[in-house]
Amino acid sequence: MESSYISKVFRFLFAVPLCLVALFLPYGLRMRYTHLFAFLFHLPFVLFGRITRYLFRKLGIDPHDIDWT
Amino acid sequence: MTSTGPEGGDCVLLYSGGTDSTCAAALMAEKFTGVHLLSFYQGKKKEVTGVGDTIRALQGRFKGVRFLHQVLPTTDLVKFISYSDYLGCLGRHGWLVLSTPGFTTLSWHVTAIAYCMKNGVHSVADGLTRELMHFPGHIDEVISVFKKLYADFGITYTNPVRDWEVPSDQQFIDRLIVDPHGYFFPSEETREKKNTTTGRYLCELGIMPHPNVKGSPMDHKMQYDCYPFVLYNIMAFWIYLNFQPYEFFCWRMRELFEEKAGQMRALLREYTVKGGNSRLSKLLGESWKSSA
């Protein structure tokens, strides 16, 4: 419970300066700033997806045929 | 399904080209003889090569229905919504002025209302489901603000696939990327009644090749860009929802969007009087004048 609260505080302290900068940016710069975060946050998932697709292709597996439940 | 028989006439559908809005288009095609599919973009227009195939598939399935696709810019309108009375708004609503996804959604609705006025249409729908319930445009309280805005101009706004199930793998990946606080599912009773997904419905109609194409290369080819939401997610999850309950967040969001909808109501009323010479017409841009 306590660690959860600490992690919330850390997330808050991390988020405040990032969002504070955005508050003072005009539209164009705010969009670029947002896209930069989008790129960085999605990068691990995009790379994971690319590796997974590569492995499925090499192994000859169609992921739609797999029962994931 | 949700069809209640043909109503005839035309309707407008806010159309991203994805599975949910395509399903909503199919449901509207069961009721109306004309479906105006409106897609939107901010910044540079993206070429979406697959959307034509999807619309042709819809046309093939509903031969008596006229589908008309328009791609409209909302850059200047989003900018206006985001920054009008900015300091006052910042004082009243704080961090929520970073709700760009919601301002983008509002710009779609305002454009749709103006389009309806121009073309004599009285019904608007979209493909909204109960995914990503922290987005302003997905919050019930904010949707009721949008519905009132439409109603003020004699237009009915509906969400025909709102309570449909979402594919389980989509929930999983979205939880990883953007929704660590979990999903707000429809009630069990609703889930039993609508035990299908939008993708499965389209697959059964022969419009999609598979019940779940979400995230596939085909999905990317047929869909317009979504609004940028990562910074908004940081604000929503790590500043607001970290310490405040979801209900409080929704209430604050409703306050913000009631104010923004008020500004838009004034712009739309001016548009009804001045038409092409109004501020709204200028915000919608040159391509607006040639549309439809």
Interface residues (C-beta under 8 A of the other chain):
Chain A: K8 R11 F12 F14 A15 V16 L18 C19 A22 L23 P26 Y27 R30 M31 Y33 T34 H35 F37 A38 F41 H42 F45 H64 W68 T69
Chain B: Q42 G43 V78 K79 S82 Y83 L90 W95 V97 L98 T100 S168 D169 I173 L176 I177 H210 N212 P228 F229 V230 L231 Y232 I234 M235 F237 W238 I239 N242 F243
